[in-house]
Structures are given as C-alpha cells and as structure tokens.
Amino acid sequence: MPVAARARLVLAAATSVALAATGCSSSGGGGGSSSDASKTFSYQSSEPQNPLQPANANEVGGGRIIQNLFKGLVDYDPSTAKIRMQVADKIDTSDSQTFTVTLKDGWKFHDGTPVHAKNFVDSWNWSANPKNAQINSSWFSDIEGYKDVHPASGQPTADTMSGLTVTDDLHFTIKLSNKVSYFTYKLGYIAFSPLPDGFFKDPAGYGQKPVGNGPYQFVSWAHNTEVVTKAFPDYQGVDKPKNGGIRFKMYTTSEAAYADLQSSNLDVMDQVPPSALATYKNDLGDRAIDAPQGAIQNIGFTLYQADWAGADKAKVRQGLSMAIDRDTITKTVLQGSRKPATAWVAEGVEGFKDGACGDFCKFDPAKAKQLIQEGGGVPGNKLLITYNADGGHKEWVDAVCNSIRQNTGVDCLGDPKSDFKTARAAITSHSLNGAFRTGWVQDYPLNANFLNEVYRTGAASNDFGYSDPKFDEAATKADEAASVADTVSGYQAAEAVLPSGMPAIPLWYYRTNSGFSTKVQNVKFDSFGNPAWTQVEVKG
C-alpha cells in the first residue's frame, strides 16, 4: 500500500492506494434501519488450511478468521488504506533499521491476561523457528538473528532473534539486519500478532481453540462447517464491533453461497460466482457490492519439477501466456468484472507498473505457438491447471484451457480439487506437476508485497520453486533503499526480471463483486477484499 516519507512511522499519505471501498449505494444498503449490536452475522468462508495460529495462514480461509481474532501493532483503515496504530501507541525510527515500539496500556487477550511487549517478541521468535513449522516464518527474515533461529540447514543455533529486545512491559525494540524503509507496512500482517503466555504451553490446542486480542473471540470450530466468534467486550482497538460476532460459514461451491445469500441464510459474500456476475446487481439491487480490490489472479507453474525447470521451459510458459485471450474471457465469462493483467502487481497498488509483463501478456497465437515450439513443447503436450472447485473458478479455467487448446494445440484441462484447503495442501506440499490457479490479495498496499513474498527465493508464498539471483538482488536493493519511494522503484526493477522466467502467468485484476442480505446494513469492502468487519450492523 502507499508512499510517504516518515520520521515517526505513521503514514503521512497513502493516496495512491487509498481506494474508497463502497458498495453500489452510498448508504451501504442500510436505509437507516435500527441495528442490534448483540446479533451476529454470517460470512462466506472456506475451511482453513492449517490450525488458527497467526503465522500459519497465507490463504484467505484461515487469514480472514485470524485477522478478526488477533490484532497487531498496526492495521489499515478500511476506508483509506492508511496505516493506523492499534496495539502500538507509536513506532519510532531514525534510520529504518532500528525501531522502538511503545505499546498502549490496557490491552488484554481474550483470557484476560495483559498484552505486553514480551507477547509480541515471544510470538515472533516461536513463529520464526522451523521446529514449529509456521508457513509464514519467512516474514521475520528482516529481523537481525533470524538466520540463527531459522538457518538454511533447518537446525537452529538460537531460540531467539538477537534483534528483538524487551525493555519493559510496554516497550521493545526491533533491529533489522539491514534497512527496510517500509517495515512498518509489514507489521500490519497477521503473522506479527502477539500470542498469550498460555499458547506456548499448548500450541496445538490453541491452534484449534485460539486465544487472541482482537475484536472477536473464538467460540467454536466445527471443521468444514463453520467457525463461530463473538465480540470481545474488553477490546481496546479503534474499531470496536457494532455487531455481536461473525459466523464464518464454509461452502463447497460459491453457487450454494449465492443461493443462501438470496434467501438471507448468508449475510455477506466473499465473491459472487461467475454464473451470477451478469445478474447479481439486478438480483440484489442496492445490496450489491462492486468495489476496488488490490488483488490479481495468476496461473503458477511447478518449477520444482524437472519437466518445468530450465531456461527453455520459460519460453513455453511465455507462449502459454500469449495463447490466452484475456480480453474475451474477462468480457464474456467474467462479465466485464475483471480487467486483463499486464503486470504481476495489482492495479491501484502503490508501485503498479502497467505493461511490466510486456508482450508476453498480449494475445498472439502465432507467437505463442513459436515460443512453445522453441521451448521444446509442453511436457507430454498436456497441461493440467489445478484449482479449487469451491471458489467459482471452473468457468474461467475451462475458458483459459479452451483458448490454449484452440490456439496452440496443447491439450489443456482443468484439475479441480474439492475445496480450497485441499488445493492449497497440494500446492504447498509441491505434489503437483504442471500448473495451478494462484492469486494474491494485498497483505499491505505496496508492490513489494506482490513480489517479495511471492517470487523471492524461499519466500513463504513462493509456491513455484522459482529462484532467480537477479530478482533476489534487485529485491534486496529495494529493501535497503533510503525511502519508500525508492523501495517502490526498486521493486519495479525486480518485477522487470520476471518476464524472462515467467514463473506465473498474470491473468486479470480483481474487483470485489459481492453482496449482502436483507438482515444487515453498513456493509462496505476495503481494498483488501474484506468487509469492514466490525462496522457491519445487524438489523434489529
């Protein structure tokens, strides 16, 4: 998310990504009806891939639940995308390498214990340790001493990162290995949440019954059915709930969720299915949502497999990209709800550079055939694209495969997995051979988030096995830049490396196409694709 010079790390401006997230009506469909702050509302969700631990979710199923159960030092205002202080009272730095954190007094975990500096430091050290198998452990790699706690060998030589020092209950310092001008942006990510003392006695148990410090506290988890939360009465954040809690309902298809929305058995959707894109605004009227979102849809490749490794296969991937008629698919199958992608960073995000993909994101069947032939062809002349069947992806995956098949002769087929959890498990375990649907919703509104966390060697969300020293070198230089503006331009230079290797094919940029039931009001989505959870009102 945005650019601004800071002495104290409070964002001075975030205009480029301050996307006003509003629905189709200015009232959010509320109409001024009375509300009942004790009532809960339901949200379309998917079964979390992993236990509900802050550093163990890099997918929306678990991530959206965790962001409501926990609250970190900072977060992002849903209406402006600006950084705002939450548990932190202030974060000071004079050199973008050492940060002094002052906490607000009075914050509590849901078990009544206080949120102190040690709860952040202990959480981050535990999450960084490879023995604890947290999927987001690499998010702590900027901190001095990370390589001792999480060495490449997998055998830690220390249990704590030397860059983290607790001064007292309300103060701690963070020293990074190198300067990172945008580090405070990253602190809004859920991995940097604090953990209560009790967690470390029983991490597995707390993963099933988490105790956080966020606006909502955990009530129950019926696996593959729902996660129930309730508003935490002692929550100290600036975004106090105007409702009694959230029920995250798991759906096997988005069509089923949409049917429930229309009958008011579901209150807020994630995304309407492609089959409803042409009609949902008429169906829902002023309860329809069409809002900006900092997100992109891609097709990734299994570069860790010998079939897809090597420089020649980059030509095959480039050719496959040029065989996809993005313009027709977005206009027909997706009813104009998406915009063809020309880069790996989502439109509207600070640092977005239109055309970064170059000719490889342009539809050119003749060139596509040529590149695929020069690269030795698709292995076995058959391409499988794995996707989750519960997310409304079948229509566009089939359309992409039809485009590839008709324009290149490659036998392309969709490979549906039953749900998001199953698809993600196959992707993160590196048990695929071919291609897979992958997308990215901003964790923080800056181009670094779409690049560093996805394409850097060993990054938490580098599901491709992609590694390019030129990209890593450019990313490191960007991280160590003197200002956020220089970081942004540095990551644009890193993005310029991606066309040569084409680890993922950018398809299109998202919008939030959603809606809400007759039972709720004041439903507005932010540029992260999330509703402003605490502001949703349940009608009385």
C-alpha positions in Angstrom: 0.0 0.0 0.0 1.4 3.8 -0.5 4.3 6.2 -0.4 5.4 8.8 2.2 8.5 10.0 4.0 8.3 9.4 7.7 10.3 10.4 10.8 7.9 8.6 13.1 6.4 5.7 11.2 2.9 7.0 11.0 1.8 7.2 7.4 1.7 10.8 6.2 -0.1 10.0 3.0 -1.4 6.9 1.1 -3.3 8.5 -1.7 -2.3 6.1 -4.5 -3.9 3.1 -2.8 -6.5 4.8 -0.7 -9.2 3.3 -2.6 -12.6 4.2 -1.2 -14.4 0.9 -0.7 -18.0 1.5 -1.1 -20.9 -0.5 -2.3 -23.4 0.4 -5.1 -25.3 2.6 -2.8 -23.9 5.3 -0.5 -25.8 4.0 2.4 -24.4 0.5 2.1 -28.0 -0.8 1.8 -28.8 0.2 5.4 -31.5 2.7 4.7 -31.2 4.0 8.3 -32.8 0.9 9.9 -32.2 0.3 13.6 -29.5 -2.3 14.5 -28.9 -4.8 17.3 -25.2 -4.8 18.4 -25.7 -8.1 20.2 -26.5 -10.0 17.0 -24.0 -12.0 14.8 -23.8 -12.0 11.0 -22.6 -14.8 8.7 -19.8 -14.6 6.1 -19.0 -17.0 3.2 -15.7 -18.7 4.1 -13.6 -21.8 3.4 -12.1 -24.3 5.7 -8.7 -23.0 7.0 -5.7 -24.9 5.6 -3.9 -25.0 9.0 -4.5 -24.5 12.7 -5.6 -21.0 13.6 -2.1 -19.6 14.5 -1.2 -16.1 13.3 1.9 -17.2 11.4 0.3 -20.3 9.9 -2.1 -18.8 7.4 -1.3 -17.4 4.0 -4.7 -18.2 2.5 -7.9 -16.3 2.9 -9.8 -19.2 4.7 -7.6 -19.0 7.8 -6.3 -15.5 7.3 -9.7 -13.7 7.5 -10.6 -15.5 10.6 -7.3 -14.9 12.3 -7.3 -11.2 11.5 -10.5 -10.9 13.5 -9.3 -12.9 16.4 -5.9 -11.1 16.7 -4.7 -7.5 16.4 -1.1 -6.4 15.8 0.8 -3.3 16.4 -0.8 -1.6 13.4 -3.5 -2.3 10.8 -5.0 -0.4 7.8 -8.0 1.9 7.8 -10.7 0.1 5.7 -11.9 3.4 4.1 -8.5 4.9 3.2 -5.9 2.0 3.4 -3.7 4.2 5.6 -1.7 2.6 8.4 -3.2 3.3 11.8 -1.9 2.4 15.2 -3.6 -0.4 17.1 -1.7 -2.1 20.0 1.2 0.3 19.3 0.9 3.8 20.6 3.9 4.8 18.4 6.7 3.2 16.4 9.9 5.4 16.1 12.9 5.1 13.9 15.7 7.4 12.8 17.4 5.0 10.4 14.8 2.5 9.1 16.8 -0.3 10.8 16.1 0.1 14.5 12.5 0.6 15.5 11.4 1.5 19.1 7.9 0.3 19.8 5.7 1.8 22.5 2.5 -0.2 23.3 -0.8 1.2 24.6 -1.5 0.2 28.1 -4.7 -1.7 28.9 -4.9 -4.2 26.0 -6.0 -7.7 27.0 -6.1 -11.1 25.5 -9.4 -12.9 25.5 -8.3 -14.9 28.6 -8.0 -11.7 30.5 -4.2 -11.6 30.6 -2.4 -8.4 29.5 -0.8 -7.8 26.1 2.8 -6.9 26.8 5.9 -6.4 24.8 7.1 -10.0 25.6 3.9 -11.4 23.9 5.0 -9.9 20.6 8.6 -10.9 21.0 7.8 -14.4 22.2 5.3 -14.9 19.3 7.7 -13.8 16.6 10.6 -15.9 18.0 8.3 -19.0 18.2 6.9 -18.4 14.7 10.3 -18.0 13.1 11.7 -21.3 14.5 11.4 -24.0 11.8 10.7 -26.6 14.5 7.2 -25.0 14.8 6.5 -25.3 11.0 4.8 -22.0 10.6 4.1 -21.3 6.9 4.8 -17.6 7.3 8.1 -17.9 9.2 10.0 -16.0 6.4 8.1 -12.8 7.2 10.5 -12.4 10.2 13.6 -12.7 8.0 14.3 -9.0 8.1 15.0 -9.2 11.8 18.6 -9.5 13.0 19.3 -13.0 14.2 16.6 -14.7 12.0 19.3 -16.8 10.3 20.3 -18.2 13.7 16.8 -19.1 14.6 15.9 -20.2 11.1 19.1 -21.3 9.3 19.1 -22.8 5.8 20.1 -26.1 7.4 16.9 -26.2 9.4 18.9 -26.7 12.7 18.6 -23.6 14.8 21.6 -22.4 16.8 19.4 -20.0 18.8 15.9 -19.9 20.1 15.5 -16.1 19.9 16.4 -13.4 17.4 19.1 -11.1 18.6 17.3 -8.1 17.0 14.3 -8.3 19.4 14.8 -6.7 22.9 12.1 -6.2 25.6 12.7 -3.0 27.5 9.7 -3.3 29.8 6.0 -4.3 29.6 5.2 -1.5 27.1 8.4 -1.1 25.2 10.5 -3.2 22.9 13.0 -2.6 20.1 13.3 -4.3 16.7 16.7 -4.2 15.0 16.8 -5.4 11.4 19.7 -7.0 9.6 19.5 -4.2 7.0 17.5 -1.0 6.5 13.9 -1.7 5.3 12.2 1.6 4.6 8.7 0.0 4.5 9.0 -2.3 7.5 6.0 -0.7 9.3 3.8 -1.6 6.4 4.7 -5.3 7.0 3.8 -5.1 10.7 0.1 -4.9 9.8 0.2 -8.5 8.6 -1.3 -11.2 10.8 2.0 -13.1 11.3 3.2 -10.2 13.5 0.3 -10.7 16.0 1.1 -11.3 19.7 0.4 -14.6 21.5 -0.7 -15.1 25.1 1.6 -16.9 27.6 -0.7 -19.9 27.7 -0.2 -20.5 24.0 3.4 -21.7 24.4 2.3 -24.5 26.8 -0.1 -26.0 24.3 0.4 -24.6 20.7 -1.6 -27.4 19.1 -4.5 -26.9 21.5 -4.5 -23.2 21.0 -4.4 -23.7 17.2 -7.8 -25.4 17.5 -9.2 -23.0 20.1 -7.2 -19.8 19.7 -7.0 -17.0 22.3 -6.3 -13.7 20.7 -6.6 -10.0 21.4 -8.7 -8.9 18.5 -12.2 -7.5 18.2 -13.7 -11.0 18.2 -13.0 -14.0 20.4 -13.2 -17.7 19.5 -16.4 -19.6 20.3 -16.2 -22.9 18.3 -14.9 -24.6 15.2 -16.9 -27.3 13.5 -14.5 -28.4 10.8 -15.7 -28.0 7.3 -18.9 -26.3 8.6 -18.2 -23.1 10.4 -16.1 -21.1 12.8 -18.1 -19.0 15.3 -16.8 -15.9 17.0 -18.3 -13.3 19.4 -17.5 -9.7 20.1 -14.9 -9.2 22.8 -16.2 -6.7 25.3 -12.8 -5.6 26.5 -11.4 -4.9 23.1 -9.2 -1.8 23.1 -8.9 -1.1 19.4 -10.1 1.9 17.5 -12.6 -0.3 15.5 -14.9 -1.6 18.2 -17.6 -4.0 16.9 -21.0 -2.8 16.1 -22.3 -6.4 16.0 -22.2 -9.4 18.3 -19.9 -11.6 16.3 -19.2 -13.4 13.0 -20.1 -16.9 11.8 -17.6 -18.0 9.1 -19.7 -20.5 7.1 -17.8 -23.0 4.9 -19.3 -23.6 1.4 -18.3 -26.2 -1.1 -19.5 -24.0 -4.0 -19.9 -20.3 -4.5 -23.2 -21.1 -6.2 -24.6 -22.6 -3.0 -23.4 -19.5 -1.0 -25.1 -17.2 -3.5 -28.4 -19.1 -3.2 -28.1 -18.7 0.6 -27.4 -15.0 0.2 -30.6 -14.6 -1.9 -32.6 -16.3 0.7 -30.9 -14.4 3.6 -29.4 -17.6 5.0 -26.0 -16.0 4.4 -25.4 -12.3 5.3 -22.2 -11.3 3.4 -20.5 -13.0 0.4 -16.8 -13.2 -0.4 -17.4 -13.1 -4.2 -20.4 -13.9 -6.3 -19.9 -16.9 -8.7 -19.2 -16.2 -12.4 -22.6 -17.6 -13.2 -24.2 -14.7 -11.3 -21.9 -11.8 -12.5 -24.4 -10.8 -15.2 -27.4 -10.7 -12.9 -26.3 -10.1 -9.3 -26.7 -6.3 -9.4 -30.3 -6.7 -10.6 -30.8 -9.6 -8.1 -29.6 -7.6 -5.1 -30.3 -4.0 -6.0 -28.7 -1.6 -3.5 -27.3 -4.7 -1.6 -24.9 -5.4 -4.4 -21.2 -4.6 -4.0 -18.8 -3.5 -6.7 -15.6 -2.2 -5.1 -11.9 -1.8 -5.9 -9.6 -4.6 -4.7 -5.9 -4.9 -4.6 -5.7 -8.4 -6.0 -4.6 -10.4 -9.0 -5.4 -13.8 -10.5 -2.5 -15.9 -11.9 -1.6 -19.3 -13.2 1.5 -20.6 -11.5 3.9 -23.4 -12.6 5.7 -26.2 -10.8 9.2 -25.1 -11.5 10.4 -27.6 -8.8 9.6 -30.4 -11.2 12.2 -31.4 -13.8 9.5 -31.2 -16.5 9.2 -27.4 -16.0 12.7 -26.5 -14.9 15.3 -24.9 -17.2 15.5 -21.8 -19.4 13.8 -23.4 -22.4 10.6 -24.1 -20.4 10.4 -20.3 -19.7 9.7 -19.9 -23.4 6.9 -22.5 -23.1 5.3 -20.5 -20.2 5.7 -17.3 -22.2 4.0 -18.9 -25.1 1.1 -20.3 -23.0 0.6 -16.8 -21.7 0.3 -15.3 -25.2 -2.2 -18.0 -26.1 -4.7 -16.8 -23.5 -7.3 -14.3 -24.9 -7.7 -12.4 -21.6 -9.8 -9.7 -23.2 -12.5 -12.1 -24.4 -12.6 -14.1 -21.3 -12.9 -11.1 -19.0 -15.7 -9.6 -21.1 -17.7 -12.8 -21.6 -17.1 -15.5 -18.9 -16.3 -12.9 -16.2 -18.9 -10.4 -17.5 -16.5 -7.4 -17.5 -15.9 -7.8 -13.8 -12.1 -8.2 -14.2 -9.5 -6.3 -16.2 -6.8 -8.1 -18.2 -3.5 -8.0 -16.3 -0.3 -6.6 -17.8 1.9 -7.0 -14.7 2.4 -9.1 -11.6 1.3 -6.3 -9.2 -2.4 -5.4 -8.9 -3.7 -2.3 -10.4 -4.2 0.5 -7.8 -1.4 -0.7 -5.6 1.5 1.7 -5.0 4.2 0.7 -7.4 1.9 -0.8 -10.0 3.6 -0.5 -13.4 1.3 -1.0 -16.4 2.8 -3.3 -19.0 5.5 -4.8 -16.8 4.7 -8.2 -18.4 5.5 -6.8 -21.9 4.4 -8.7 -25.0 4.0 -11.9 -23.0 0.7 -10.8 -21.7 -0.6 -9.9 -25.1 -2.8 -12.3 -27.1 -0.7 -13.5 -30.1 -1.5 -17.1 -31.2 1.3 -17.2 -33.8 4.0 -16.1 -31.4 2.5 -18.4 -28.7 3.0 -21.4 -31.0 6.5 -20.3 -31.9 7.7 -19.9 -28.3 6.2 -23.2 -27.2 7.9 -25.0 -30.0 11.3 -23.2 -29.3 11.0 -24.3 -25.6 10.6 -27.9 -26.5 6.8 -28.0 -26.0 4.6 -28.7 -23.0 5.6 -31.9 -21.4 3.5 -34.7 -22.9 1.6 -32.0 -24.8 -0.8 -31.9 -21.8 -1.3 -29.2 -19.3 -3.3 -29.6 -16.1 -4.4 -26.5 -14.3 -5.3 -27.3 -10.6 -7.9 -25.2 -8.9 -10.3 -25.3 -6.0 -13.8 -26.3 -7.1 -15.5 -24.3 -4.2 -14.3 -20.9 -5.5 -16.2 -20.3 -8.7 -13.2 -20.9 -10.9 -14.3 -23.7 -13.2 -15.8 -21.4 -15.9 -12.7 -19.3 -16.4 -10.3 -22.2 -16.1 -12.2 -24.0 -18.8 -12.1 -20.8 -20.9 -8.4 -20.4 -20.4 -7.8 -24.1 -21.4 -10.0 -23.7 -24.4 -8.0 -20.7 -25.5 -4.7 -22.5 -25.1 -6.0 -25.6 -26.8 -7.5 -23.8 -29.8 -4.5 -21.5 -30.3 -1.6 -23.9 -29.7 -2.9 -27.5 -29.9 -1.8 -28.2 -26.4 -4.2 -30.4 -24.5 -5.2 -28.3 -21.6 -7.6 -29.5 -18.9 -8.8 -28.2 -15.5 -7.9 -30.3 -12.5 -10.5 -29.5 -9.8 -9.8 -30.2 -6.1 -12.8 -30.4 -3.8 -12.1 -27.3 -1.8 -9.6 -24.5 -1.2 -7.9 -26.4 1.7 -7.3 -29.4 -0.4 -6.0 -27.4 -3.4 -3.6 -25.4 -1.1 -2.3 -28.5 0.5 -1.4 -30.0 -2.9 0.2 -26.7 -3.9 2.2 -26.1 -0.7 3.4 -29.7 -0.5 4.8 -29.5 -4.0 2.9 -32.6 -5.1 1.7 -31.2 -8.4 3.3 -31.3 -11.9 2.1 -28.7 -14.3 0.1 -25.5 -13.4 -2.2 -24.3 -10.7 -4.5 -21.4 -10.0 -3.0 -18.9 -7.7 -4.0 -15.4 -6.7 -2.7 -12.7 -4.4 -4.7 -10.2 -2.3 -2.5 -7.5 -0.8 -1.3 -8.0 2.8 -0.1 -4.4 2.7 -0.7 -2.0 -0.1 2.8 -1.8 -1.7 4.2 -3.5 -4.8 6.8 -5.2 -2.6 4.1 -7.4 -1.1 3.1 -8.8 -4.5 6.8 -9.5 -5.4 8.9 -10.1 -2.3 6.5 -12.5 -0.6 5.8 -14.4 -3.8 8.9 -14.6 -6.1 11.9 -14.2 -3.9 13.9 -17.4 -3.3 12.4 -19.3 -0.4 9.6 -16.8 0.3 6.6 -18.1 2.3 4.3 -17.9 -0.7 6.8 -18.9 -3.4 4.8 -22.0 -4.3 6.6 -22.3 -7.7 10.1 -23.1 -6.5 11.2 -20.0 -8.5 14.7 -18.7 -7.9 16.5 -16.0 -9.9 19.6 -14.3 -8.4 18.8 -11.2 -10.5 15.4 -10.9 -8.9 16.7 -11.5 -5.4 19.5 -9.0 -5.9 17.0 -6.3 -7.1 14.6 -7.1 -4.2 17.5 -6.8 -1.6 18.5 -3.5 -3.1 14.9 -2.3 -3.0 14.5 -3.4 0.7 17.6 -1.4 1.6 16.5 1.8 -0.2 16.5 5.1 1.7 12.8 5.8 1.3 9.6 4.1 0.5 9.6 5.8 -2.9 13.0 4.3 -3.7 11.7 0.9 -2.5 8.8 1.2 -4.9 11.0 1.9 -7.8 13.5 -0.8 -6.7 10.7 -3.4 -6.7 9.7 -2.2 -10.2 13.2 -3.1 -11.2 12.8 -6.6 -9.6 9.4 -7.1 -11.4 11.2 -6.4 -14.7 13.2 -9.7 -14.2 10.0 -11.8 -14.1 9.2 -11.9 -17.8 12.4 -13.8 -18.6 11.5 -16.7 -16.3 7.7 -16.3 -16.3 7.1 -18.3 -13.1 3.4 -17.3 -13.1 1.1 -16.0 -15.8 -0.8 -12.8 -14.8 -4.4 -13.2 -15.9 -6.5 -10.3 -14.6 -7.1 -7.8 -11.8 -9.9 -8.4 -9.3 -12.7 -6.3 -8.1 -14.9 -7.2 -5.2 -18.2 -8.3 -6.7 -20.2 -9.3 -3.7 -23.4 -8.6 -1.8 -25.2 -8.8 1.5 -28.6 -10.0 2.8 -31.6 -8.1 4.0 -30.6 -8.7 7.6 -27.5 -6.5 7.7 -26.6 -2.9 6.8 -23.5 -0.7 6.6 -21.6 -3.3 4.6 -18.5 -1.8 2.9 -15.5 -3.5 1.5 -11.9 -2.4 1.7 -9.1 -2.6 -1.0 -8.0 -5.9 0.6 -11.3 -7.5 -0.4 -12.6 -7.7 3.1 -15.7 -6.2 4.6 -15.1 -3.7 7.3 -16.0 -6.5 9.8 -16.6 -4.5 12.9 -18.7 -1.9 11.2 -21.3 -4.3 9.8 -24.7 -3.8 11.6 -27.3 -6.4 12.1 -30.8 -5.1 11.8 -32.9 -5.0 14.9 
